[in-house]
Amino acid sequence: MATIYHQLRVNAPILRLFKAVSTVEGIATWWDRPVDTPMNVGSVLEFNLGEMHGILQMKVLEVTSGKRIEWECISTHMTTSPASAWTGTRVAFDFTEAPPMPFETASRGQLAVLDFRHSGWDETNKYFGYCNLGWGEALLKLRKVSESK
């Protein structure tokens, strides 16, 4: 099984970045607004992706404040939707801090670092590359939102 992996280095406090991934309001600023659901272990986040894709359901597996969030995709979708490849996959957000590299600037001295992994993929799936790019675009939006506050 393959994993989509992106590392995002953000010039913002780690808790600001964590909040953008751990709250309905935060997620809505960079991805899609889930139905109002608390981010608790066992909760199911629902995203309405529209008529063509249906409701995407992500079960919350782990929430460790300022450190980690993990979801599992539990919904099924028509094969014409990229979401059809997500069933049984896991999305993990791991948060740490690091000093900036020589080519980076950090107004607060440390960067928040997000290691993002979407694991459990069949790398031959026709939607693997498409979703990899989609996550990259969403994560760049997450960085922009987190740095602009």
N, CA, C and O of each residue as an XYZ file, in Angstrom:
596
protein
N       0.830     -1.182      0.000
C       0.000      0.000      0.000
C       0.880      1.254      0.000
O       1.955      1.278      0.599
N       0.410      2.264     -0.668
C       1.167      3.510     -0.807
C       0.629      4.587      0.135
O      -0.490      4.500      0.642
N       1.461      5.601      0.349
C       1.103      6.723      1.203
C       1.388      8.028      0.478
O       2.474      8.224     -0.069
N       0.410      8.911      0.479
C       0.628     10.281      0.035
C       1.268     10.992      1.221
O       0.746     10.939      2.335
N       2.394     11.656      0.986
C       3.102     12.325      2.083
C       3.479     13.736      1.669
O       4.038     13.956      0.594
N       3.165     14.690      2.539
C       3.568     16.079      2.351
C       4.061     16.614      3.687
O       3.488     16.309      4.733
N       5.119     17.410      3.653
C       5.571     18.099      4.858
C       5.381     19.591      4.627
O       5.834     20.153      3.629
N       4.704     20.205      5.571
C       4.370     21.617      5.481
C       5.068     22.350      6.614
O       4.904     21.997      7.782
N       5.839     23.362      6.276
C       6.536     24.170      7.284
C       5.843     25.520      7.311
O       5.755     26.197      6.286
N       5.347     25.918      8.484
C       4.451     27.063      8.602
C       5.005     28.073      9.601
O       5.379     27.712     10.717
N       5.055     29.317      9.202
C       5.529     30.389     10.076
C       4.347     30.870     10.928
O       3.798     31.949     10.708
N       3.981     30.050     11.890
C       2.843     30.325     12.776
C       3.005     29.467     14.031
O       3.713     28.461     14.011
N       2.355     29.862     15.107
C       2.388     29.014     16.306
C       1.769     27.641     16.020
O       0.785     27.533     15.288
N       2.348     26.617     16.597
C       1.879     25.255     16.348
C       0.405     25.074     16.736
O      -0.326     24.351     16.060
N      -0.027     25.719     17.807
C      -1.426     25.561     18.216
C      -2.387     26.215     17.237
O      -3.526     25.766     17.114
N      -1.962     27.267     16.534
C      -2.806     27.864     15.488
C      -2.985     26.879     14.333
O      -4.089     26.698     13.819
N      -1.889     26.251     13.939
C      -1.957     25.250     12.870
C      -2.808     24.063     13.312
O      -3.633     23.568     12.543
N      -2.611     23.608     14.547
C      -3.397     22.481     15.073
C      -4.891     22.824     15.074
O      -5.713     21.996     14.683
N      -5.246     24.032     15.507
C      -6.647     24.443     15.553
C      -7.269     24.453     14.154
O      -8.451     24.146     13.998
N      -6.482     24.802     13.145
C      -6.985     24.819     11.771
C      -7.317     23.422     11.252
O      -8.037     23.284     10.264
N      -6.800     22.395     11.906
C      -7.067     21.016     11.493
C      -7.993     20.304     12.474
O      -8.558     19.261     12.146
N      -8.150     20.854     13.662
C      -8.889     20.134     14.706
C     -10.262     20.719     15.027
O     -10.931     20.248     15.946
N     -10.692     21.739     14.282
C     -12.018     22.317     14.518
C     -12.773     22.427     13.205
O     -12.173     22.548     12.137
N     -14.085     22.383     13.297
C     -14.927     22.531     12.108
C     -14.631     23.866     11.425
O     -14.475     23.928     10.205
N     -14.556     24.926     12.221
C     -14.294     26.253     11.666
C     -12.929     26.312     10.986
O     -12.785     26.907      9.918
N     -11.934     25.692     11.610
C     -10.592     25.691     11.037
C     -10.522     24.922      9.734
O      -9.966     25.416      8.753
N     -11.077     23.722      9.707
C     -11.042     22.887      8.498
C     -11.736     23.594      7.343
O     -11.298     23.497      6.197
N     -12.822     24.309      7.646
C     -13.591     25.001      6.610
C     -12.782     26.104      5.923
O     -13.124     26.508      4.812
N     -11.719     26.596      6.559
C     -10.931     27.674      5.961
C      -9.973     27.199      4.874
O      -9.498     28.001      4.070
N      -9.683     25.881      4.845
C      -8.693     25.415      3.868
C      -9.117     24.174      3.080
O      -8.486     23.843      2.076
N     -10.161     23.490      3.511
C     -10.583     22.281      2.785
C     -12.055     22.365      2.499
O     -12.454     23.062      1.566
N     -12.873     21.689      3.255
C     -14.320     21.710      3.077
C     -14.941     21.757      4.466
O     -14.392     21.189      5.410
N     -16.064     22.419      4.596
C     -16.686     22.544      5.919
C     -17.404     21.242      6.272
O     -18.362     20.855      5.602
N     -16.938     20.566      7.329
C     -17.666     19.372      7.766
C     -18.940     19.771      8.507
O     -19.062     20.893      8.999
N     -19.875     18.843      8.579
C     -21.055     19.041      9.408
C     -20.553     19.253     10.834
O     -19.602     18.598     11.260
N     -21.189     20.171     11.578
C     -20.745     20.456     12.948
C     -20.701     19.182     13.783
O     -21.731     18.598     14.119
N     -19.486     18.773     14.104
C     -19.234     17.581     14.909
C     -18.027     17.870     15.785
O     -17.034     18.413     15.300
N     -18.090     17.519     17.060
C     -16.890     17.723     17.875
C     -15.768     16.792     17.409
O     -16.021     15.672     16.966
N     -14.551     17.262     17.514
C     -13.391     16.462     17.107
C     -12.968     15.592     18.284
O     -11.967     15.860     18.949
N     -13.749     14.549     18.526
C     -13.461     13.600     19.600
C     -13.195     12.236     18.993
O     -13.724     11.913     17.929
N     -12.381     11.434     19.661
C     -12.141     10.070     19.200
C     -13.483      9.353     19.106
O     -14.279      9.373     20.045
N     -13.723      8.722     17.964
C     -14.972      8.013     17.717
C     -16.001      8.827     16.957
O     -16.939      8.265     16.392
N     -15.840     10.155     16.933
C     -16.756     11.006     16.163
C     -16.582     10.733     14.675
O     -15.532     10.257     14.242
N     -17.610     11.035     13.902
C     -17.539     10.899     12.451
C     -17.745     12.281     11.832
O     -18.795     12.904     11.992
N     -16.721     12.741     11.125
C     -16.809     14.002     10.388
C     -17.466     13.711      9.045
O     -17.103     12.750      8.366
N     -18.422     14.530      8.667
C     -19.090     14.360      7.375
C     -18.872     15.597      6.524
O     -19.111     16.723      6.958
N     -18.414     15.362      5.302
C     -18.180     16.411      4.336
C     -19.116     16.174      3.158
O     -19.108     15.088      2.578
N     -19.919     17.165      2.794
C     -20.823     17.036      1.660
C     -20.077     17.466      0.409
O     -19.894     18.658      0.162
N     -19.653     16.500     -0.370
C     -18.847     16.775     -1.560
C     -19.685     17.043     -2.799
O     -19.145     17.230     -3.889
N     -20.999     17.064     -2.637
C     -21.875     17.334     -3.775
C     -22.458     16.064     -4.352
O     -22.065     14.952     -4.000
N     -23.407     16.262     -5.248
C     -24.178     15.151     -5.813
C     -23.310     14.090     -6.484
O     -23.588     12.895     -6.373
N     -22.270     14.520     -7.172
C     -21.427     13.564     -7.907
C     -20.632     12.649     -6.975
O     -20.329     11.513     -7.339
N     -20.289     13.134     -5.774
C     -19.427     12.370     -4.871
C     -20.147     11.849     -3.633
O     -19.789     10.794     -3.110
N     -21.149     12.569     -3.165
C     -21.868     12.149     -1.964
C     -21.219     12.666     -0.694
O     -20.460     13.634     -0.715
N     -21.530     12.009      0.405
C     -21.034     12.400      1.726
C     -19.763     11.608      2.041
O     -19.765     10.377      2.029
N     -18.690     12.329      2.318
C     -17.430     11.711      2.734
C     -17.452     11.631      4.260
O     -17.644     12.643      4.935
N     -17.256     10.440      4.796
C     -17.256     10.244      6.248
C     -15.864      9.841      6.718
O     -15.261      8.891      6.220
N     -15.379     10.602      7.699
C     -14.071     10.343      8.291
C     -14.254     10.109      9.782
O     -14.704     10.997     10.506
N     -13.907      8.915     10.238
C     -13.986      8.595     11.661
C     -12.713      9.098     12.343
O     -11.603      8.841     11.879
N     -12.890      9.810     13.440
C     -11.745     10.342     14.189
C     -11.152      9.213     15.030
O     -11.823      8.668     15.907
N      -9.901      8.867     14.762
C      -9.220      7.782     15.475
C      -8.345      8.294     16.612
O      -8.174      7.617     17.626
N      -7.785      9.508     16.437
C      -6.881     10.041     17.456
C      -6.889     11.560     17.413
O      -6.910     12.165     16.341
N      -6.872     12.160     18.580
C      -6.680     13.606     18.732
C      -5.783     13.800     19.954
O      -6.207     13.566     21.086
N      -4.560     14.222     19.724
C      -3.626     14.532     20.796
C      -3.256     16.003     20.622
O      -2.563     16.372     19.673
N      -3.721     16.828     21.539
C      -3.620     18.280     21.398
C      -2.211     18.746     21.039
O      -1.239     18.444     21.731
N      -2.131     19.484     19.945
C      -0.874     20.050     19.497
C       0.097     19.068     18.896
O       1.201     19.452     18.510
N      -0.290     17.787     18.806
C       0.653     16.763     18.337
C       0.152     15.918     17.162
O       0.883     15.722     16.191
N      -1.093     15.413     17.237
C      -1.519     14.458     16.210
C      -3.032     14.395     16.090
O      -3.763     14.501     17.076
N      -3.484     14.218     14.841
C      -4.883     13.932     14.520
C      -4.858     12.822     13.483
O      -4.054     12.852     12.552
N      -5.744     11.839     13.645
C      -5.830     10.777     12.637
C      -7.289     10.458     12.368
O      -8.098     10.352     13.289
N      -7.617     10.306     11.075
C      -8.955      9.946     10.622
C      -8.885      8.678      9.772
O      -7.850      8.357      9.190
N     -10.004      7.974      9.717
C     -10.151      6.844      8.785
C     -11.370      7.103      7.927
O     -12.431      7.457      8.443
N     -11.230      6.929      6.619
C     -12.369      7.102      5.718
C     -13.249      5.857      5.799
O     -12.799      4.749      5.505
N     -14.503      6.046      6.200
C     -15.405      4.904      6.375
C     -16.558      4.908      5.364
O     -17.376      3.989      5.362
N     -16.629      5.916      4.519
C     -17.717      5.978      3.540
C     -17.318      5.273      2.249
O     -16.138      5.044      1.986
N     -18.318      4.938      1.456
C     -18.085      4.359      0.137
C     -18.687      5.299     -0.909
O     -19.630      6.040     -0.632
N     -18.122      5.252     -2.112
C     -18.518      6.188     -3.158
C     -18.529      5.489     -4.511
O     -17.913      4.437     -4.685
N     -19.233      6.086     -5.462
C     -19.275      5.546     -6.823
C     -17.856      5.540     -7.404
O     -17.047      6.401     -7.058
N     -17.553      4.598     -8.264
C     -16.209      4.476     -8.836
C     -15.844      5.657     -9.720
O     -14.671      5.836    -10.050
N     -16.813      6.459    -10.108
C     -16.524      7.648    -10.906
C     -16.033      8.812    -10.049
O     -15.656      9.854    -10.584
N     -16.031      8.651     -8.742
C     -15.575      9.698     -7.826
C     -14.186      9.353     -7.287
O     -13.940      8.203     -6.925
N     -13.276     10.326     -7.227
C     -11.984     10.070     -6.595
C     -12.126      9.581     -5.150
O     -11.254      8.868     -4.653
N     -13.212      9.956     -4.475
C     -13.437      9.509     -3.093
C     -13.619      7.995     -3.006
O     -13.513      7.425     -1.920
N     -13.890      7.339     -4.130
C     -14.056      5.871     -4.114
C     -12.766      5.178     -3.693
O     -12.804      4.064     -3.171
N     -11.632      5.822     -3.914
C     -10.333      5.237     -3.561
C      -9.993      5.431     -2.093
O      -9.011      4.866     -1.611
N     -10.780      6.214     -1.374
C     -10.455      6.560      0.004
C     -10.953      5.552      1.021
O     -10.423      5.510      2.132
N     -11.930      4.751      0.702
C     -12.521      3.839      1.680
C     -11.439      2.975      2.332
O     -10.687      2.278      1.651
N     -11.377      3.036      3.672
C     -10.397      2.258      4.426
C      -9.033      2.919      4.550
O      -8.161      2.400      5.247
N      -8.830      4.056      3.887
C      -7.548      4.755      4.007
C      -7.543      5.600      5.278
O      -8.588      5.863      5.873
N      -6.351      6.015      5.675
C      -6.202      6.840      6.886
C      -5.467      8.125      6.555
O      -4.546      8.151      5.739
N      -5.906      9.195      7.216
C      -5.298     10.511      7.051
C      -4.736     10.917      8.409
O      -5.470     10.976      9.396
N      -3.438     11.195      8.458
C      -2.792     11.566      9.722
C      -2.105     12.912      9.581
O      -1.458     13.201      8.574
N      -2.261     13.727     10.612
C      -1.633     15.028     10.721
C      -0.742     14.990     11.971
O      -1.252     14.891     13.087
N       0.565     15.066     11.794
C       1.499     15.075     12.923
C       2.160     16.443     12.989
O       2.677     16.941     11.989
N       2.140     17.052     14.182
C       2.606     18.423     14.383
C       3.865     18.439     15.259
O       3.907     17.802     16.311
N       4.878     19.169     14.814
C       6.089     19.394     15.600
C       6.548     20.835     15.340
O       5.937     21.560     14.554
N       7.624     21.232     16.008
C       8.244     22.527     15.742
C       9.693     22.299     15.344
O      10.319     21.320     15.750
N      10.210     23.218     14.545
C      11.605     23.112     14.111
C      12.140     24.509     13.835
O      11.383     25.422     13.504
N      13.452     24.666     13.975
C      14.038     25.955     13.590
C      13.975     26.095     12.069
O      13.944     25.095     11.352
N      13.955     27.323     11.585
C      13.931     27.499     10.128
C      15.228     27.017      9.493
O      16.294     27.080     10.106
N      15.123     26.540      8.267
C      16.311     26.197      7.480
C      16.936     27.505      7.000
O      16.277     28.543      7.046
N      18.187     27.484      6.542
C      18.861     28.727      6.151
C      18.086     29.574      5.136
O      18.202     30.800      5.146
N      17.317     28.956      4.283
C      16.593     29.696      3.252
C      15.198     30.142      3.704
O      14.486     30.795      2.941
N      14.798     29.795      4.939
C      13.485     30.169      5.456
C      13.625     31.305      6.468
O      14.658     31.443      7.124
N      12.593     32.099      6.583
C      12.554     33.102      7.632
C      11.398     32.774      8.556
O      10.350     32.299      8.118
N      11.595     33.028      9.813
C      10.536     32.778     10.793
C      10.494     33.954     11.747
O      11.463     34.226     12.456
N       9.382     34.641     11.761
C       9.272     35.820     12.616
C       9.256     35.459     14.094
O       9.552     36.302     14.940
N       8.919     34.231     14.408
C       8.860     33.836     15.816
C       9.978     32.868     16.200
O       9.965     32.334     17.309
N      10.936     32.632     15.318
C      12.080     31.800     15.656
C      11.894     30.320     15.379
O      12.864     29.641     15.042
N      10.686     29.799     15.509
C      10.408     28.394     15.252
C       9.309     28.288     14.192
O       8.445     29.160     14.097
N       9.348     27.243     13.419
C       8.287     26.964     12.460
C       7.444     25.809     12.986
O       7.965     24.874     13.593
N       6.150     25.882     12.751
C       5.289     24.720     12.996
C       5.466     23.799     11.790
O       5.458     24.258     10.648
N       5.625     22.518     12.041
C       5.823     21.561     10.960
C       4.683     20.552     10.996
O       4.393     19.955     12.033
N       4.050     20.378      9.858
C       2.984     19.386      9.713
C       3.472     18.287      8.796
O       3.798     18.538      7.636
N       3.525     17.063      9.312
C       3.778     15.888      8.483
C       2.417     15.270      8.200
O       1.758     14.743      9.096
N       2.012     15.344      6.946
C       0.709     14.860      6.513
C       0.886     13.543      5.765
O       1.721     13.429      4.867
N       0.089     12.554      6.149
C       0.122     11.264      5.446
C      -1.299     10.774      5.192
O      -2.134     10.758      6.096
N      -1.558     10.378      3.956
C      -2.821      9.724      3.597
C      -2.420      8.318      3.144
O      -1.962      8.129      2.016
N      -2.594      7.346      4.023
C      -2.041      6.008      3.804
C      -3.118      4.981      3.466
O      -4.309      5.190      3.701
N      -2.657      3.870      2.909
C      -3.536      2.763      2.565
C      -3.972      2.769      1.108
O      -4.926      2.083      0.740
N      -3.291      3.524      0.295
C      -3.631      3.661     -1.121
C      -3.113      2.499     -1.957
O      -2.045      1.951     -1.685
N      -3.868      2.138     -2.958
C      -3.374      1.301     -4.046
C      -2.718      2.277     -5.018
O      -3.414      3.044     -5.683
N      -1.401      2.258     -5.108
C      -0.718      3.265     -5.918
C      -1.021      3.156     -7.404
O      -0.687      4.062     -8.168
N      -1.650      2.058     -7.830
C      -2.041      1.946     -9.236
C      -3.438      2.518     -9.468
O      -3.907      2.558    -10.606
N      -4.103      2.959     -8.412
C      -5.432      3.537     -8.547
C      -5.367      4.785     -9.416
O      -4.462      5.605     -9.261
N      -6.310      4.932    -10.318
C      -6.291      6.054    -11.261
C      -6.423      7.414    -10.579
O      -6.129      8.436    -11.199
N      -6.857      7.449     -9.316
C      -7.028      8.719     -8.611
C      -5.859      9.061     -7.679
O      -5.877     10.108     -7.033
N      -4.850      8.197     -7.604
C      -3.733      8.419     -6.679
C      -3.022      9.756     -6.947
O      -2.866     10.564     -6.031
N      -2.604      9.988     -8.159
C      -1.904     11.225     -8.506
C      -2.794     12.448     -8.373
O      -2.356     13.497     -7.902
N      -4.034     12.310     -8.785
C      -4.998     13.409     -8.697
C      -5.189     13.836     -7.237
O      -5.163     15.026     -6.924
N      -5.380     12.860     -6.355
C      -5.592     13.178     -4.935
C      -4.315     13.680     -4.280
O      -4.373     14.518     -3.380
N      -3.159     13.179     -4.719
C      -1.890     13.675     -4.195
C      -1.766     15.177     -4.486
O      -1.419     15.956     -3.598
N      -2.045     15.573     -5.707
C      -2.001     16.987     -6.069
C      -3.055     17.777     -5.294
O      -2.782     18.878     -4.815
N      -4.253     17.215     -5.171
C      -5.322     17.890     -4.436
C      -4.944     18.160     -2.987
O      -5.191     19.251     -2.472
N      -4.341     17.163     -2.320
C      -3.891     17.378     -0.948
C      -2.811     18.455     -0.897
O      -2.813     19.293      0.004
N      -1.895     18.436     -1.853
C      -0.851     19.459     -1.888
C      -1.438     20.860     -1.982
O      -1.001     21.771     -1.279
N      -2.423     21.029     -2.845
C      -3.071     22.336     -2.989
C      -3.800     22.735     -1.710
O      -3.719     23.888     -1.288
N      -4.509     21.798     -1.093
C      -5.240     22.087      0.148
C      -4.274     22.462      1.268
O      -4.547     23.375      2.047
N      -3.144     21.756      1.348
C      -2.178     22.039      2.408
C      -1.494     23.391      2.212
O      -1.166     24.061      3.192
N      -1.277     23.796      0.976
C      -0.736     25.139      0.744
C      -1.742     26.199      1.201
O      -1.359     27.237      1.740
N      -3.012     25.931      0.983
C      -4.048     26.849      1.470
C      -4.056     26.866      3.004
O      -4.226     27.922      3.613
N      -3.872     25.698      3.623
C      -3.781     25.622      5.087
C      -2.630     26.482      5.592
O      -2.785     27.217      6.567
N      -1.477     26.395      4.936
C      -0.334     27.216      5.356
C      -0.656     28.705      5.222
O      -0.369     29.484      6.130
N      -1.245     29.099      4.104
C      -1.579     30.502      3.884
C      -2.545     31.003      4.967
O      -2.349     32.081      5.528
N      -3.575     30.225      5.250
C      -4.554     30.604      6.278
C      -3.880     30.716      7.645
O      -4.132     31.669      8.381
N      -3.036     29.762      7.986
C      -2.378     29.734      9.294
C      -1.389     30.882      9.463
O      -1.243     31.416     10.562
N      -0.718     31.261      8.400
C       0.257     32.337      8.488
C      -0.375     33.728      8.440
O       0.256     34.708      8.834
N      -1.599     33.820      7.966
C      -2.220     35.140      7.779
C      -2.956     35.655      8.992
O      -3.421     36.794      8.988
N      -3.074     34.850     10.028
C      -3.834     35.274     11.210
C      -2.980     36.069     12.159
O      -3.460     36.504     13.205
